[in-house]
Amino acid sequence: MRLFLLAATLLAVGVQFASPINPGKQLTVHYCCPDLALFNSTSGTCDTRQTDAEWLPPWTHMNGTRMAIGPGTVYTLIMGYPSCAAFLYRPDKSPKEDDFLALPGGDLYFPFYNTTVPSDESCIVEVAGGANKLHFAVVCMDSIKLPGPKKEGPVSQMIRTWVYPGTMFVSEIFIVLTLITYWLLPELRDLQGRTIICTLVSLFMAYLMFIVVNAASAQLSSGACLGFGLFLHYWMLTAFFWLSVVSLTVFYTTRRWGSVSLDEERRWFTYLSVFGWCAPLVFTLAAVIVDFSPSTSEYLIKPHIASTSCWFGNRRAELAYFFGPVTVLIIVNVGLFVMSAINIYKNMDGAQKLDEDGEHKGKSRVKMCFKLFFVMGITWVFEVLQFFINDSTEVWILFDIINMLQGFFIFVAVVLSEKRVRQKLMAKLGDLGCWKKQPKAADITRLDEEIGQNRNSEEVF
């Protein structure tokens, strides 16, 4: 567990312990707390009580062989926090990732990251742990690069750099075309239609954030990278929450055939909007609060956003703040879809009620919900499986590309595959003069009658 510390620079005080033992070698250690105070892992501060008169630091040779330090060892002690924002590395909580070796020159070596941190960017603290005292490391935030994203081979790196943004740009175009369709056809903007619009807006913003982050992450400052990473997290979660809202509206309307008034739909949309926009914000704000919290509680999972990329820095954070909520939402969507289908078949009389265009209102809504769930939900199932399997082989790239083409598939599902929507859109575009309208059968018949009358009245010369 890492502790984020906004540490002020303390005066470095050199203290030398003299002894005839090991007189030919000078050792150095950088201790964080002044006056060799013990570190309080609960509050994240240094206790005022003193440690033993002759403190014995942990040590090792450069080759990794641990060397025990006995009483009377000569070393130079530097005290004070480094002048930087820092993480706390705790080998007691993460024995593999947070283990470190104190080198003779005062630097700290972290085997898991194969990184040596200089003494001016790190220090160690001692925590009372019963018979055996524990040693933690305080390290500047940017001194250790956490493990980066998966799939970093040359082929996959090229795909991440060029193909991913390209497919998302294509999706953005078709999302805009779908939104234009809903703008041109007001009759589509019922309760379900408005929730679909919010889902599309969220997905558009998520893809936009991804494109910006992917294209400019190397040029972004750490603060800008953090900001774009948080926006990306929020909009991705928002898209899934609004997909759940779509499923919820279908379930609600299939339970109350014909009894949902226009005012009630508007009121429901207000409530659902609060849920759709604010619920994802809770997770994003939680990530920010935890990342900047000074607490060392083992129950807090640090997101480490912008530590290596404009996304989460470790798998635990991804699970807690993204893949965990997404998995729950996918399961909820499946449940709502199944219950909506059951409601239709239990109430076939209500399901057979026709709307103005002769469509079965209940069936058409569930069909639309199923299409959206298949496009957004099923494709993300593979992404979730990849995360839990923790497989970095490049075969998953195909599913990533399909996932990033969601905008195109949504356009096909919502516009092209819906005959009623397609016909109304063509008629509307014809009214707007986008192309010359083809005469209807009734117009052709009336035109023939007029021509026949004109021929009968013609004079013959």
Secondary structure as GFF3:
##gff-version 3
##sequence-region A 1 461
A	DSSP	beta_strand	5	6	.	.	.	ID=ss1
A	DSSP	beta_strand	13	17	.	.	.	ID=ss2
A	DSSP	beta_strand	28	31	.	.	.	ID=ss3
A	DSSP	three_ten_helix	34	36	.	.	.	ID=ss4
A	DSSP	beta_strand	39	40	.	.	.	ID=ss5
A	DSSP	beta_strand	45	46	.	.	.	ID=ss6
A	DSSP	beta_strand	75	79	.	.	.	ID=ss7
A	DSSP	beta_strand	85	89	.	.	.	ID=ss8
A	DSSP	beta_strand	101	102	.	.	.	ID=ss9
A	DSSP	beta_strand	108	110	.	.	.	ID=ss10
A	DSSP	beta_strand	115	117	.	.	.	ID=ss11
A	DSSP	three_ten_helix	119	121	.	.	.	ID=ss12
A	DSSP	beta_strand	122	127	.	.	.	ID=ss13
A	DSSP	beta_strand	134	140	.	.	.	ID=ss14
A	DSSP	alpha_helix	154	158	.	.	.	ID=ss15
A	DSSP	pi_helix	159	163	.	.	.	ID=ss16
A	DSSP	alpha_helix	164	184	.	.	.	ID=ss17
A	DSSP	three_ten_helix	186	188	.	.	.	ID=ss18
A	DSSP	alpha_helix	191	216	.	.	.	ID=ss19
A	DSSP	alpha_helix	222	255	.	.	.	ID=ss20
A	DSSP	alpha_helix	262	291	.	.	.	ID=ss21
A	DSSP	alpha_helix	315	318	.	.	.	ID=ss22
A	DSSP	pi_helix	319	323	.	.	.	ID=ss23
A	DSSP	alpha_helix	324	346	.	.	.	ID=ss24
A	DSSP	alpha_helix	348	351	.	.	.	ID=ss25
A	DSSP	alpha_helix	361	372	.	.	.	ID=ss26
A	DSSP	pi_helix	373	378	.	.	.	ID=ss27
A	DSSP	alpha_helix	379	389	.	.	.	ID=ss28
A	DSSP	alpha_helix	396	404	.	.	.	ID=ss29
A	DSSP	alpha_helix	406	411	.	.	.	ID=ss30
A	DSSP	pi_helix	412	416	.	.	.	ID=ss31
A	DSSP	alpha_helix	419	431	.	.	.	ID=ss32
A	DSSP	alpha_helix	441	456	.	.	.	ID=ss33
###
